[in-house]
Amino acid sequence: MIIAIDAEADPSMQFHGLKRAVRLCERQHHARIEIDTSPIVPHSESRLSDSHFSVGRILYRDGAVGTLLYVKASLVPDDRRELLQLREVTNVFPHDSTVNQFFDEDLFDAYRDLGMVCMERAISGLDPNASIERLCTALHDAAPPSRAVLGSATRALEQVLAAHAAGTRGGFPPPVPYWEESPADLSSPSQVRPLSRDALFVTTQLYLLQQVFHTATPEGRRHLSKHSLVSTLLRAYRAIPAFMDVWNVDCASLDPAFRRFVEQTLGFKLAERASSGDVVPTIPA
């Protein structure tokens, strides 16, 4: 694993230092680097990034594969207030010209604090006692999604919201298997039956929203949970009679974090499984 920390003055976020390093690795060491830096590129309006870091792969000539943790001086929406305010005041932080070798104490401390924040975000949750292989796997699992993936999921959600606003439920895929007991139990094909149109609609939307949830950054998830349209959408789904049947059956196949997100948004908790194996929802009046 290689950790690269990029603190060059790069106000336009062109990643010149990284590109130069990639070319040198290919020319001198015959090692190819694959990395997506789009999560670090600031949004044009806010001038803030989705992430301080990206995780890439190093492909060596002998077939070995390494991990590159690339951390770049950048700002994200939930950074410390004083760092965000400094950006507004100076209009260049954190990309002051390296020609200036006479930073005052406040600016020096700001860059030191930003460096600590960037690395804390990059390695948070990692087990310091884990092997290198486990650390590399954990880094790839925690890597922020590419802007393209997040954009695709967001556009899909926008289409769902537009379809809901128009009152249409058309254009969805053919019925998917629906299991009477557990969706993870495929040993009894006789239990499979097609979903009703309403149940198919609810199932499709839940999995689509789960995809959006999974591809969002932690900050994006917090915004998503406060999204009035998403809340309205989920409440409209709950009003469909088939919702609870679908939720009960598909509950085990949905990601636990996403299940909690839906429960918190709709204001209900799922009770423990009864001895019969059913999931009994508890819904406030």
RODO-2510 file (C-alpha; in nm, 4 decimals, decimal comma):
residues 285
     n   res          X          Y          Z
     1     m     0,0000     0,0000     0,0000
     2     i     0,1237     0,3468    -0,0906
     3     i    -0,0066     0,6628     0,0778
     4     a     0,0307     0,9802    -0,1304
     5     i    -0,0469     1,3192     0,0247
     6     d    -0,0861     1,6009    -0,2265
     7     a    -0,0584     1,9537    -0,0838
     8     e     0,0439     2,1346    -0,4013
     9     a    -0,1172     2,4657    -0,4937
    10     d    -0,3866     2,3450    -0,7328
    11     p    -0,6792     2,5914    -0,7249
    12     s    -0,8247     2,4561    -1,0508
    13     m    -0,7961     2,0945    -0,9266
    14     q    -0,6107     1,9681    -1,2323
    15     f    -0,4090     1,7105    -1,0308
    16     h    -0,0842     1,7923    -1,2098
    17     g     0,1321     1,6281    -0,9419
    18     l    -0,0706     1,3059    -0,9477
    19     k    -0,0674     1,2901    -1,3286
    20     r     0,3080     1,3413    -1,3320
    21     a     0,3550     1,0628    -1,0738
    22     v     0,1325     0,8278    -1,2753
    23     r     0,3393     0,8893    -1,5894
    24     l     0,6672     0,8322    -1,4030
    25     c     0,5392     0,5040    -1,2545
    26     e     0,4395     0,3770    -1,5974
    27     r     0,7640     0,4845    -1,7652
    28     q     1,0178     0,3926    -1,4974
    29     h     0,8514     0,1040    -1,3102
    30     h     0,6048    -0,0311    -1,5686
    31     a     0,3293     0,0009    -1,3075
    32     r    -0,0130     0,1302    -1,4117
    33     i    -0,2280     0,3285    -1,1678
    34     e    -0,6072     0,3334    -1,1872
    35     i    -0,7763     0,5957    -0,9717
    36     d    -1,0913     0,8078    -0,9951
    37     t    -1,0388     1,1551    -0,8504
    38     s    -1,3900     1,2860    -0,9252
    39     p    -1,5009     1,2745    -0,5557
    40     i    -1,2245     1,5275    -0,4783
    41     v    -1,3159     1,7686    -0,7599
    42     p    -1,5159     2,0576    -0,6078
    43     h    -1,8695     2,1297    -0,7203
    44     s    -1,8862     2,4479    -0,9250
    45     e    -2,1447     2,6233    -0,7074
    46     s    -2,0311     2,5363    -0,3549
    47     r    -1,6617     2,4924    -0,4446
    48     l    -1,6619     2,2036    -0,1971
    49     s    -1,5639     1,8430    -0,2638
    50     d    -1,7400     1,5186    -0,1769
    51     s    -1,4265     1,3669    -0,0243
    52     h    -1,0703     1,4481     0,0825
    53     f    -0,9356     1,1242    -0,0648
    54     s    -0,9661     0,8558    -0,3299
    55     v    -0,8485     0,4958    -0,3370
    56     g    -0,6888     0,3479    -0,6470
    57     r    -0,5200     0,0329    -0,7703
    58     i    -0,1562    -0,0146    -0,8704
    59     l    -0,1163    -0,2795    -1,1416
    60     y     0,2397    -0,4127    -1,1548
    61     r     0,4012    -0,5830    -1,4518
    62     d     0,4250    -0,9185    -1,2710
    63     g     0,0499    -0,9256    -1,2067
    64     a     0,0639    -0,8051    -0,8466
    65     v    -0,1952    -0,5490    -0,7414
    66     g    -0,1313    -0,2752    -0,4875
    67     t    -0,3448    -0,0064    -0,3249
    68     l    -0,2945     0,3696    -0,3522
    69     l    -0,4483     0,5971    -0,0886
    70     y    -0,4446     0,9448    -0,2415
    71     v    -0,5193     1,2346    -0,0054
    72     k    -0,5434     1,5889    -0,1401
    73     a    -0,5822     1,9263     0,0255
    74     s    -0,9537     1,9955    -0,0161
    75     l    -1,2648     2,1029     0,1723
    76     v    -1,5925     1,9148     0,2194
    77     p    -1,9246     2,0528     0,3559
    78     d    -1,8891     1,9115     0,7090
    79     d    -1,5318     2,0294     0,7684
    80     r    -1,4588     2,2509     1,0673
    81     r    -1,6288     2,5872     1,0466
    82     e    -1,3060     2,7850     1,0817
    83     l    -1,1566     2,6083     0,7793
    84     l    -1,4626     2,6793     0,5651
    85     q    -1,4656     3,0415     0,6797
    86     l    -1,0981     3,0798     0,5893
    87     r    -1,1836     2,9709     0,2360
    88     e    -1,4491     3,2431     0,2169
    89     v    -1,2097     3,5073     0,3508
    90     t    -0,9012     3,4271     0,1427
    91     n    -1,0773     3,2781    -0,1632
    92     v    -0,7735     3,0531    -0,2244
    93     f    -0,7400     2,8306     0,0838
    94     p    -0,6363     2,5471     0,0800
    95     h    -0,4384     2,6255    -0,2364
    96     d    -0,2184     2,9182    -0,1419
    97     s     0,0792     2,9551    -0,3723
    98     t     0,3865     2,7652    -0,2554
    99     v     0,5883     3,0697    -0,3615
   100     n     0,4700     3,2290    -0,0384
   101     q     0,7101     3,0955     0,2241
   102     f     0,5961     3,3347     0,4965
   103     f     0,2630     3,2000     0,6217
   104     d     0,1470     3,3712     0,9387
   105     e     0,0675     3,1602     1,2444
   106     d    -0,3065     3,1355     1,1755
   107     l    -0,2593     3,0157     0,8172
   108     f     0,0110     2,7689     0,9224
   109     d    -0,2194     2,6249     1,1892
   110     a    -0,5063     2,6073     0,9398
   111     y    -0,3036     2,3914     0,7002
   112     r    -0,1890     2,1696     0,9855
   113     d    -0,5488     2,1263     1,1025
   114     l    -0,6673     2,0534     0,7482
   115     g    -0,3996     1,7880     0,7063
   116     m    -0,5135     1,6172     1,0257
   117     v    -0,8786     1,6323     0,9150
   118     c    -0,8013     1,4869     0,5719
   119     m    -0,6083     1,1925     0,7147
   120     e    -0,8619     1,1308     0,9913
   121     r    -1,1365     1,1025     0,7280
   122     a    -0,9245     0,8719     0,5138
   123     i    -0,8312     0,6235     0,7865
   124     s    -1,1298     0,6516     1,0223
   125     g    -1,2717     0,3128     1,1100
   126     l    -0,9591     0,1207     1,0096
   127     d    -0,8184    -0,1358     1,2520
   128     p    -0,4550    -0,0395     1,3267
   129     n    -0,3790    -0,4009     1,4191
   130     a    -0,5114    -0,5445     1,0919
   131     s    -0,2844    -0,6896     0,8257
   132     i    -0,1955    -0,4860     0,5177
   133     e    -0,4294    -0,7019     0,3095
   134     r    -0,7221    -0,6318     0,5418
   135     l    -0,6402    -0,2613     0,5535
   136     c    -0,6353    -0,2422     0,1734
   137     t    -0,9701    -0,4205     0,1496
   138     a    -1,1208    -0,1878     0,4101
   139     l    -0,9901     0,1175     0,2255
   140     h    -1,1483     0,0063    -0,1025
   141     d    -1,4766    -0,0662     0,0781
   142     a    -1,4751     0,2812     0,2356
   143     a    -1,3704     0,4638    -0,0812
   144     p    -1,6120     0,7379    -0,1913
   145     p    -1,8185     0,6557    -0,5020
   146     s    -1,7237     0,8131    -0,8320
   147     r    -1,9111     1,1238    -0,9400
   148     a    -2,0427     0,9273    -1,2402
   149     v    -2,1948     0,6521    -1,0237
   150     l    -2,3476     0,9014    -0,7831
   151     g    -2,4799     1,1088    -1,0719
   152     s    -2,6389     0,8058    -1,2346
   153     a    -2,8151     0,7078    -0,9113
   154     t    -2,9272     1,0654    -0,8533
   155     r    -3,0748     1,0884    -1,2035
   156     a    -3,2574     0,7615    -1,1402
   157     l    -3,4047     0,9054    -0,8202
   158     e    -3,5088     1,2203    -1,0060
   159     q    -3,6919     1,0034    -1,2601
   160     v    -3,8719     0,8256    -0,9761
   161     l    -3,9720     1,1575    -0,8209
   162     a    -4,0925     1,2844    -1,1583
   163     a    -4,2939     0,9661    -1,2186
   164     h    -4,4462     0,9952    -0,8735
   165     a    -4,5376     1,3603    -0,9320
   166     a    -4,7011     1,2662    -1,2614
   167     g    -4,8989     0,9905    -1,0938
   168     t    -4,7630     0,7184    -1,3210
   169     r    -4,6230     0,3773    -1,2324
   170     g    -4,5442     0,2519    -1,5789
   171     g    -4,2172     0,1521    -1,7378
   172     f    -4,0934    -0,0907    -1,4719
   173     p    -3,9364    -0,4335    -1,5353
   174     p    -4,1407    -0,7565    -1,5473
   175     p    -4,2454    -0,9235    -1,2196
   176     v    -3,9591    -1,0442    -1,0018
   177     p    -3,9680    -1,3530    -0,7750
   178     y    -4,1601    -1,3067    -0,4531
   179     w    -4,0956    -1,5528    -0,1719
   180     e    -4,3633    -1,6408     0,0835
   181     e    -4,1065    -1,7131     0,3553
   182     s    -3,7531    -1,5792     0,3203
   183     p    -3,6162    -1,4236    -0,0014
   184     a    -3,2796    -1,5814     0,0838
   185     d    -3,4320    -1,9327     0,0737
   186     l    -3,4205    -2,0570    -0,2870
   187     s    -3,4634    -2,4239    -0,2031
   188     s    -3,8394    -2,4271    -0,2667
   189     p    -3,9195    -2,2933    -0,6163
   190     s    -4,2872    -2,3744    -0,5588
   191     q    -4,3017    -2,0794    -0,3177
   192     v    -4,2268    -1,8305    -0,5957
   193     r    -4,5159    -1,6254    -0,7316
   194     p    -4,5246    -1,3013    -0,9338
   195     l    -4,5670    -0,9694    -0,7575
   196     s    -4,8836    -0,7669    -0,8019
   197     r    -4,8411    -0,4396    -0,9915
   198     d    -4,8487    -0,2314    -0,6708
   199     a    -4,6084    -0,4675    -0,4925
   200     l    -4,3725    -0,4595    -0,7907
   201     f    -4,3854    -0,0804    -0,7908
   202     v    -4,3000    -0,0588    -0,4188
   203     t    -4,0227    -0,3204    -0,4443
   204     t    -3,8644    -0,1476    -0,7442
   205     q    -3,8635     0,1891    -0,5716
   206     l    -3,7218     0,0574    -0,2444
   207     y    -3,4291    -0,1052    -0,4218
   208     l    -3,3756     0,2055    -0,6338
   209     l    -3,3689     0,4266    -0,3263
   210     q    -3,1314     0,1792    -0,1623
   211     q    -2,8971     0,2193    -0,4599
   212     v    -2,9041     0,5980    -0,4180
   213     f    -2,8462     0,5559    -0,0438
   214     h    -2,5460     0,3277    -0,0993
   215     t    -2,3775     0,5570    -0,3528
   216     a    -2,4188     0,8720    -0,1421
   217     t    -2,1396     0,9997     0,0782
   218     p    -2,2091     1,0224     0,4553
   219     e    -2,2862     1,3912     0,4087
   220     g    -2,5106     1,3077     0,1145
   221     r    -2,6976     1,0517     0,3251
   222     r    -2,7683     1,3151     0,5869
   223     h    -2,9066     1,5462     0,3174
   224     l    -3,1087     1,2588     0,1721
   225     s    -3,2700     1,1865     0,5093
   226     k    -3,3845     1,5503     0,5233
   227     h    -3,5062     1,5550     0,1616
   228     s    -3,8750     1,6475     0,1803
   229     l    -3,9484     1,4839    -0,1555
   230     v    -3,7905     1,1548    -0,0445
   231     s    -3,9914     1,1639     0,2782
   232     t    -4,3114     1,2376     0,0852
   233     l    -4,2296     0,9598    -0,1585
   234     l    -4,1759     0,6993     0,1136
   235     r    -4,4924     0,8029     0,2934
   236     a    -4,6846     0,7658    -0,0316
   237     y    -4,5417     0,4137    -0,0687
   238     r    -4,6486     0,3275     0,2864
   239     a    -5,0052     0,4275     0,1954
   240     i    -5,0111     0,1582    -0,0749
   241     p    -5,1719    -0,1564     0,0766
   242     a    -4,8967    -0,3781    -0,0646
   243     f    -4,6209    -0,1852     0,1139
   244     m    -4,6194    -0,3796     0,4403
   245     d    -4,6380    -0,7146     0,2626
   246     v    -4,3355    -0,6206     0,0531
   247     w    -4,1500    -0,4770     0,3534
   248     n    -4,2107    -0,7859     0,5632
   249     v    -4,0900    -1,0252     0,2938
   250     d    -3,7973    -0,8229     0,1559
   251     c    -3,6805    -0,6876     0,4923
   252     a    -3,3997    -0,9443     0,5251
   253     s    -3,2569    -0,8645     0,1810
   254     l    -3,2349    -0,4896     0,2359
   255     d    -2,9185    -0,3380     0,3801
   256     p    -2,9540    -0,2788     0,7598
   257     a    -2,8408     0,0831     0,7305
   258     f    -3,0974     0,1479     0,4585
   259     r    -3,3698    -0,0264     0,6624
   260     r    -3,2946     0,2079     0,9525
   261     f    -3,3078     0,5046     0,7147
   262     v    -3,6562     0,4017     0,5906
   263     e    -3,7799     0,3301     0,9438
   264     q    -3,6601     0,6671     1,0709
   265     t    -3,8095     0,8490     0,7738
   266     l    -4,1470     0,6775     0,8095
   267     g    -4,1424     0,6793     1,1885
   268     f    -4,1869     0,3078     1,2539
   269     k    -3,9784     0,0242     1,3914
   270     l    -3,9898    -0,3410     1,2989
   271     a    -4,0633    -0,5683     1,5924
   272     e    -3,8572    -0,8792     1,6544
   273     r    -3,9470    -1,1846     1,4487
   274     a    -4,2233    -1,3843     1,6140
   275     s    -4,1950    -1,7604     1,6561
   276     s    -4,3887    -1,8009     1,3304
   277     g    -4,1111    -1,6233     1,1460
   278     d    -4,3248    -1,3219     1,0516
   279     v    -4,2037    -0,9656     1,0921
   280     v    -4,4603    -0,7502     1,2671
   281     p    -4,4342    -0,3772     1,1959
   282     t    -4,5117    -0,1300     1,4694
   283     i    -4,6545     0,1891     1,3217
   284     p    -4,7421     0,4964     1,5259
   285     a    -5,0933     0,6305     1,4916
***
